[in-house]
């Protein structure tokens, strides 16, 4: 049973296959845009990054001078 399809071709088993030429018409990005699959991000996400959460800012401003550093403890070397 023979199938007549232009997308299919038959090659000899022990012969090298023919190379399909690469089409350089459009880049992948242009193709995605033309197909409607590449959508720009909304500006709201950029604004969220600029406005930091006040609670996080308070935590980041904590002074760590009271932190007990173990590297100054000579008792641990015994």
For each residue, the residues with C-beta under 8 A, 3 or more apart:
1:
2:
3: 8
4:
5: 8
6:
7:
8: 3 5
9: 18
10:
11: 15 17 18
12: 15
13:
14:
15: 11 12
16:
17: 11
18: 9 11
19:
20:
21:
22:
23:
24:
25:
26: 30 31 34
27: 30 31
28: 31 32
29: 32 33 38
30: 26 27 33 34
31: 26 27 28 34 35
32: 28 29 35 37 38
33: 29 30 36 37 38
34: 26 30 31
35: 31 32 38
36: 33 39
37: 32 33
38: 29 32 33 35
39: 36
40:
41: 45 46
42: 45
43: 46 47
44: 47 48
45: 41 42 48 49
46: 41 43 49 50
47: 43 44 50 51
48: 44 45 51
49: 45 46
50: 46 47
51: 47 48
52: 56 57
53: 56 57
54: 57 58
55: 58 59
56: 52 53 59 60
57: 52 53 54 60 61
58: 54 55 61 62
59: 55 56 62
60: 56 57
61: 57 58
62: 58 59
63: 66
64: 67
65:
66: 63
67: 64
68:
69: 72
70: 73 76
71:
72: 69
73: 70 76
74: 77
75: 78
76: 70 73
77: 74
78: 75
